[in-house]
Amino acid sequence: MMGSTPAGGGVLATLVKVEGSSYRRPGARMLLMPDGRRVGSISGGCLEDDVVAHARQVRVTGRPVEVTYDTTTENDLVWGVGLGCHGVVHVLLEKLASQPAWADALRENIRRRAPTELATVWQGPEGTRLGTCLAAELPREPTITAFRQIILPPVALFVFGAGDDAQPLVRFATALGWQVTVVDPRLALATPERFSEADTIVIARPEEVSARLALGLDSLAVIMTHHYRHDLPLLRELLPHPLAFLGLLGPRKRAEKIISDLAADGFAVTPEMRARLHAPVGLDLGANNAEEVALAILAEMQSVLAGRDGRPLRERLRPIHG
């Protein structure tokens, strides 16, 4: 949601503080457009309708307002908004009368794949200007209360292979808000018609990818060409890059053969490279068809990004969002 451009007359709802438990964490945002459209969310769906009602008033008055939802009592689970989380949630609603300066900076930083630090002032003495701004522009006033957040650019996923099974992977990753690039040397497969959800389609041979792609430390990559003659040179190119995630589709024995052949050809596969390679790629979800395999791959990528082990939540002893 933060990558979109706020429209004049829209109302931005920001979850600025949570005491106890909540479905979403501080920093969750929802943009309420003048035509009734919503972008983003601040809860699991239980608060949105009430926030919309408050947003109508904010749109008329132009004055920001903080709304507090208290679900710490048992009665609220039955008679209240029904969050079921036993927490206190603070939400700031502000009208975006024109293009905010912070939105321009955010858009440019997303283009550059750079982080943006925002601050949302939600409490202060009489006359305090409530709302969102760049953190660097936050007034140095100890009496104000502000939520600060670093907005990272969207996750960059590179899908090497434009076969049929890559289509649901691209579609699901796009639904997550990830920035997806499809890479394949085959003109007949890597087409906008087959991958309309992809942000970028690159026609490139394996030996060209390092020079033509912006592979960063935060990039995710999965190799799924199904062809040994493509997979081997792709691994040769990608293994030296310290990517956040590198996966290879296919059986374990096939991956071991490719690595063995690389070593036999003089390519030094270091322990660090082996540790970065997820092969076979994906969590053990019992996946069978292309959609299920895509889910398993994305689930493993998400667990790595979050530093989790992918175990069931019922086995987690620590807080879900901790």
Buried (B, 14 or more C-beta within 10 A) or exposed (E): BBBEEBBEBBBBBBBBBBEEBBBBEBBBBBBBBEEEEBBBBBBBEBBBEBBBEBBEEBBEEEEBBBBEBBBEEEEBBEEBBEBBBBBBBBBBBBBBEEEBEBBEBBBEBBEEBEEBBBBBBBBBEEEBEBBBBBBEEBBEEEEBBBBEBEBBBBBBBBBBBBBEBBBBBBBBBBEEEBBBBBBBBBEEBBBEEBBEBBBEBBBBBBEBBBEEBEBEEBBBBBBBBBEEEBBBBBBBBBBBBEBBBBBBBBEEEBBEBBBEBBEEEEBEBEEEBEEBBBBBBBBEBEBEEBBBBBBBBBBBBBBBEEEEEBEEEEEEEEEEEE
